[in-house]
Amino acid sequence: MSLFRDDGVVLRAQKLGEADRIITLLTRHHGRVRAVARGVRKTKSKFGARLEPFSHVDVQFFSRGSELLGRGLPLCTQVETIAPYGGSIVTDYGRYTAGTAMLETAERFAENEGEPAVQQYLLLVGGLRTLAAGLHESHLVLDAFLLRSLAVNGYGASFTDCAKCGLDGPNRFFSLPAGGVLCGDCRVPGCAVPSPETLVLLGALLSGDWRTADSCEPRYWREGSGLVAAYLQWHLERGIRSMRYVEK
């Protein structure tokens, strides 16, 4: 029997029995972890409200073996709130739908339980913090999170230099299989030809240049979001279900 402590973000919560829940978290040191939280659906629960999606928490787990992930699910025995991002996110539809897509994407990129995904964890915490602050359009925060998640998982896109030969940009032809823009010589059938402003926007979101991203005209937001969604689906091989509800 062992105790483990880690901080993580609550990705989702599922009902179990009459009063319990199975909580899925993305943790700093143990990656994706599923654990049972007993009695959290009771009105007198001490930490039920702390284990809601979007919450950044410090959790103590109890495991019956020497490893956190064994034959059975560990138990959540203690929870302390680090940052209650959900309070600011769930009150706004745009933030809520964008945040839900972020949680689902983070879980998809951390499918193997117990396998550390520190960069993905840090991206999620930073993305939820930015989303809750409301300083930028929610769909821009989502697209920035998706592009950076793809990058840290080995699928970074190029929006300036040719993704095939490296020719200095700007280049106009965007290819999903090639991993970004292509020059005229490397162009392949089926390339999209987005506007130059859209490519500037996506490059700014990937690099964290919020001054450029915020000043971009709204007419380029939808085209950029479409490219990001298509690129994400190409590499995940199936779409993110909650993306259909995101406001554009």
C-alpha positions in Angstrom: 0.0 0.0 0.0 1.4 3.4 -1.1 0.6 7.0 -1.1 1.4 9.2 -4.1 1.1 13.0 -4.5 0.9 14.9 -7.7 -0.7 18.0 -9.2 -2.9 17.8 -12.2 -5.9 19.1 -14.2 -9.2 17.4 -14.0 -10.2 16.3 -17.5 -13.5 14.7 -16.8 -15.6 13.0 -14.1 -17.9 10.0 -14.5 -20.5 8.7 -12.1 -19.7 5.5 -10.2 -22.4 3.9 -8.0 -24.6 6.2 -6.0 -22.1 8.6 -4.5 -18.7 8.1 -6.1 -17.0 9.3 -9.3 -14.1 8.1 -11.5 -11.9 11.2 -12.0 -9.6 11.4 -15.0 -6.6 13.8 -14.5 -3.6 14.9 -16.5 -0.9 15.0 -13.9 2.6 16.5 -14.0 4.6 13.4 -13.2 2.3 10.5 -14.0 0.6 11.6 -17.1 -3.1 10.6 -17.5 -4.4 9.0 -14.3 -7.9 7.6 -13.5 -8.8 7.4 -9.9 -11.9 6.8 -7.7 -13.2 9.6 -5.5 -15.5 8.2 -3.0 -18.5 10.0 -1.7 -17.9 13.2 -3.8 -21.5 13.3 -5.0 -22.8 13.6 -1.5 -23.8 17.1 -0.4 -21.5 16.9 2.6 -18.4 15.9 0.6 -15.3 17.8 1.7 -13.7 18.0 -1.8 -16.4 17.1 -4.3 -16.4 20.6 -5.9 -12.6 20.6 -6.2 -12.7 17.6 -8.6 -14.7 19.2 -11.4 -13.4 19.6 -15.0 -11.0 22.5 -15.5 -9.8 22.5 -11.9 -6.0 22.6 -11.3 -5.5 20.6 -8.1 -3.0 19.0 -5.8 -4.1 15.3 -5.2 -3.0 12.6 -2.9 -3.6 9.1 -4.3 -3.8 5.8 -2.4 -2.7 2.7 -4.3 -2.8 -0.9 -3.1 0.5 -1.7 -4.8 3.9 -0.1 -5.0 2.9 1.6 -8.3 0.3 4.3 -8.7 -1.3 2.4 -11.7 -1.8 -1.2 -10.7 -4.6 -3.8 -11.2 -7.2 -1.5 -9.7 -7.9 2.2 -9.8 -6.2 4.3 -7.0 -8.3 6.3 -4.6 -8.2 10.1 -4.3 -7.8 10.6 -0.6 -7.0 14.3 -0.4 -7.4 17.2 -2.8 -6.3 20.9 -2.5 -7.2 23.5 -5.1 -4.3 25.2 -6.9 -6.4 27.2 -9.3 -10.2 26.9 -9.9 -10.2 27.8 -13.6 -13.7 26.3 -14.0 -15.3 29.2 -12.2 -14.4 31.7 -15.0 -14.7 29.2 -17.9 -18.2 27.6 -17.3 -20.0 31.0 -17.1 -19.1 31.9 -20.7 -20.2 29.7 -23.6 -17.3 30.5 -25.9 -14.7 29.8 -23.1 -16.6 26.7 -22.0 -16.7 25.1 -25.5 -13.1 26.0 -26.2 -12.0 24.7 -22.8 -13.8 21.4 -23.3 -12.0 20.9 -26.7 -8.7 21.6 -24.9 -9.4 19.0 -22.2 -10.4 16.4 -24.8 -7.3 17.1 -27.0 -5.0 16.9 -24.0 -6.5 13.5 -23.1 -6.1 12.2 -26.6 -2.4 13.2 -26.7 -1.9 11.4 -23.3 -3.7 8.1 -24.1 -1.2 5.9 -22.3 -2.0 5.9 -18.6 1.0 6.5 -16.3 3.2 7.8 -19.1 4.6 11.3 -18.2 3.5 14.1 -20.6 5.0 17.1 -18.9 5.0 19.4 -21.9 1.3 18.6 -22.6 0.5 19.2 -18.9 2.2 22.6 -18.9 0.5 23.6 -22.1 -2.9 22.7 -20.7 -2.4 24.6 -17.4 -1.2 27.6 -19.4 -4.0 27.4 -21.9 -6.7 27.2 -19.2 -5.1 30.1 -17.3 -5.2 32.2 -20.4 -8.7 31.2 -21.3 -10.0 31.9 -17.8 -8.4 35.4 -17.8 -10.4 36.3 -20.9 -7.6 38.5 -22.4 -7.9 37.0 -25.9 -10.7 35.5 -28.0 -11.5 32.1 -26.8 -11.2 30.4 -30.2 -7.7 32.0 -30.7 -6.6 30.5 -27.3 -7.9 27.1 -28.5 -6.2 27.3 -31.8 -2.9 28.3 -30.1 -3.2 25.4 -27.7 -3.9 22.9 -30.5 -1.0 24.1 -32.6 1.4 23.9 -29.7 0.1 20.5 -28.6 0.7 19.2 -32.1 4.2 20.7 -32.0 5.3 19.2 -28.6 4.0 15.8 -29.8 6.1 15.9 -32.9 3.6 17.3 -35.5 4.7 20.9 -35.6 3.5 22.8 -38.7 5.4 25.3 -40.7 3.6 28.5 -41.8 6.5 30.4 -43.5 9.4 28.2 -44.8 8.7 25.3 -47.1 8.0 22.2 -45.0 9.7 20.0 -47.6 12.8 21.8 -48.9 13.1 24.6 -46.3 12.9 27.4 -48.8 12.5 30.7 -47.0 8.9 32.0 -46.9 6.4 33.3 -47.3 5.0 30.3 -49.1 1.4 29.9 -50.1 0.5 26.2 -50.6 -0.7 24.4 -47.4 -0.5 20.6 -47.3 -1.7 18.5 -44.4 0.5 15.4 -45.2 3.6 17.6 -45.8 3.3 19.4 -42.4 2.7 22.9 -43.5 3.3 25.3 -46.4 5.1 24.3 -49.5 6.9 26.3 -52.2 5.8 26.3 -55.8 8.4 23.6 -56.7 7.3 21.2 -53.8 3.6 21.8 -54.3 1.5 18.6 -54.4 -2.0 18.0 -55.6 -4.7 18.8 -53.0 -2.9 21.8 -51.4 -5.0 24.5 -49.9 -4.2 28.1 -50.7 -5.0 30.2 -47.6 -4.7 33.9 -47.6 -1.3 35.3 -46.5 -2.9 36.9 -43.5 -4.3 33.6 -42.3 -0.8 32.1 -42.4 0.6 35.1 -40.5 -2.2 34.5 -37.8 -1.4 30.8 -37.4 2.4 31.5 -37.2 1.7 34.1 -34.5 -0.5 31.7 -32.5 2.2 29.0 -32.7 4.9 31.3 -31.5 2.9 33.1 -28.9 2.8 36.5 -30.7 -0.5 37.7 -29.2 -0.1 41.3 -30.4 -0.2 40.1 -34.0 -2.9 37.5 -33.4 -5.2 39.9 -31.6 -4.9 42.5 -34.3 -5.8 40.1 -37.1 -9.1 40.8 -38.8 -11.9 38.4 -37.8 -12.5 37.3 -41.4 -9.2 35.3 -41.2 -10.1 33.6 -37.9 -12.5 31.1 -39.5 -10.1 30.1 -42.3 -7.3 29.6 -39.7 -9.5 27.6 -37.4 -10.5 25.3 -40.3 -6.9 24.6 -41.2 -6.0 23.9 -37.5 -9.0 21.5 -37.1 -8.1 19.7 -40.3 -4.4 19.4 -39.4 -5.3 18.1 -35.9 -7.7 15.5 -37.4 -5.1 14.4 -39.9 -2.6 13.5 -37.2 -5.1 12.1 -34.6 -6.8 10.2 -37.4 -10.2 11.2 -36.0 -11.7 14.5 -34.9 -12.3 16.0 -31.5 -16.0 15.6 -30.8 -16.3 18.9 -28.8 -14.9 20.9 -31.7 -18.3 21.0 -33.4 -19.6 23.2 -30.5 -16.8 25.8 -30.6 -17.9 29.3 -31.5 -16.0 30.7 -34.5 
